[in-house]
Amino acid sequence: DGGDAKAEKKRNYKVLQSLDMRRFGAQLDKCETVACMAGSNDLMLGPIPDRSGEAVRANPESSENQKLFWALSREGRMQTNKFIQSDGPVHAVRVFDFAMTISDMNNLVDLTARSKDSQGRAYSAGISNNGVYERQAAVKREDTSERGNIQIKHGKYEVLDVFYGTPHSRSGCLYSVSTITVDGSMELTFNPASPIVSEETNAKYADAFVELLEKVVASSSASSSGNFLSNLNISEGSLSLIAAACGAVGVAIHAGAWSEFFTNLSVMKDSVADPKDFWDAFNFWIFFAVGHPLLQPILWISDVLHGSPGPMVLDLVPASFLMANILFIGLTAFSKEFRNALNVAALSAFLTYVGAGLDGQAGLGDFNLQLNDSYQGQVVKGCPAYEDVRQPSMDGFDLDKYQGKWYEQKFHDWTQFKEVYDTTLDIKLTPDRQGWIDDFGVKGPAPDSAKLSWDKSPVANGAHYFLFGRVDSNDPPGILREKGFGVEFPNYIVDVKKDPTTGEYTEAIQFQCLERGGVRVFEGINFMSRNPVMTDEELTAMHQRAKAAGMYPYGAAPEQMHTVARRGVDEPKIDNNWQQMWHAIGFDRLLELLTESIEDGGR
């Protein structure tokens, strides 16, 4: 076809590779003199698409283009190694020597040069690569027994560049490139057959040649991990497709729950007169729906960190963990394929986890996300009135007695996290008795949630955040209005247990409920005691009182609540290298300042 490039056309190429074969000759030349012991082998490469070089230059980061480029390089190396290992050079030198003895080589070159078809150009392009300059053997000096390597520095003189050209004025190739690497820089000389190839054409060829190498090398250096994926014959986009497919399966498993959620959300939006009320409630839901999935990889990574083997750096972090992080960050930063797949996988995992929360499979105690969720197959809509759940123990309720420190024993509440422990609530009224403050104390993560890293956490010794509310004079005793995260909802004190001697409150059941447009967005249930530890019998009795209050459909059944872990009141404060580090950088003081600012801002 005259060599014209064609779309979708692929061709096989025969590449004549001339090699340094002097050391393979019969005379076993010691490379101390110039000698002519020629020889070559043929590389069979392809099929290669037409204009593939232009495609690589246009999009060097494409995994398909890089795969083609480096596959050709590896194939050429493999064929060359096979040629050498099979004694090909020895036989090639013998054949060439024999041909020189029986043929008039000079006449053959002359006839080729006079050919009107080839004009002496037996090959379209040729490349002479002398390798790395500093790896060449130097001249053996009289006072030395061995030949060293060529040096680029000689006293005050230094070799900066080396350019050379291969002679092919009579016969040879059309486009000729000679190269040698000096001090890490690849030096290139372009000397085509002139005037067959004009200077303008040669410049275009040189620019395209250099551009191809620069772009491939730059792209390969920036995505060496991507080449690793290519070496595994992983096609472009396949990892992302796999991640997306897994995510689709995860979403499909909880498709019914997602459908129910969006149906309820639509009902809520249509039923709320003020759009701000809808968005405040929905944003409240989103905040915690997102928070729970984000916490899981943090805990997992923490345990991996502290479970990694090897020596410790600064007695804090295993060296193996640091190395693994460097590799992971490098893979993420330099491999677009891996980065895209990681993003898709993260989104898929997030949607699957939230779907499990909507489906009630991710922990009914702390991540039961469904709007108007069901109980024993029956959908329970909206929130009950206080009178529907209030128990007789609330007769004569005294809010002053309710103040003070409470130990949370169990909860059904997705604004809390099952990974924390030693949860306390310290409730007090404001001086004007029109507001109240709940000092919510937590430690985390719990030993069972992060067995290897729980005592390394910056909040292992505790942290506080504050909930604020108001006491509405129009509400019956036992209702506190709670405000946080942009919404306000009632906090029902449903039941209290009194000390028979002092009349002080020793146990309490709280119930918070938020609804908009007849759709229940959130319900929170807390079992609390003045004592840090309760017996199974005492907890069972609390469940029975909650059941009598009609709270089981809202999450008060034993299987729907999470038991708060406790380390022990008399356990010493955690002190280790990590806690000393948090103290040294002022993290504990930062928590104190944050706590004080929140408390002051809520007054």
Buried (B, 14 or more C-beta within 10 A) or exposed (E): EEEEEEEEEEBEEEBEBBBEBBEBBEEEBEBEEEEEBBBBBEBEBEEBBBEBBEBBBEEBBBBEBBBBBBBBEEBBEEBBEEBBEEEBBBEBBBEBBEEEEEEEEEEEBEEBBEEEEEEBBBBEBBBBEBEBBBEEEEEBEEEEEEBEEBEEEEEEEEBEEBEEEBEBEEBBBBBBBBBBBBBEEBBBBBBBBEEEBEEEEBEEBBEEBBBBBEBBEEBBEBBEBBBBBBEEEBEBEBBBEBBBEBBEEBBEBBEEBBEBBEEBBEBBBEEBEEEEBBBBBBEBBEEBBEEBBEBBEEBEEBBBBBEBEEEEEEEBBBEBBBEBBEEEEEBBEBBBBBBBBBEBBBEBBBBBBBBBBBBBBBBBBBBBBBBBBEBEEEEBBEBBEBEEBBBEBBEEBEBEEBBEBBBBBBBBBBBBBBBBBBBBBBBBBBEEEEBBBBBBBBBBBBBEBBEBBBBBBBBBBBBBBBBBBBBEEEBEBBBBBBBBEEBEBBBBBBBBBBEEEEEBBBBBBBBBBBBBBBBBBBBBBBBBBBEBEBEEEBBEBBBEBBBBBBBBBBBBBEEBBBBBBBBEEEEEEBEEEBBEBBBEEEBBEEBEEEBEEBBEEBE
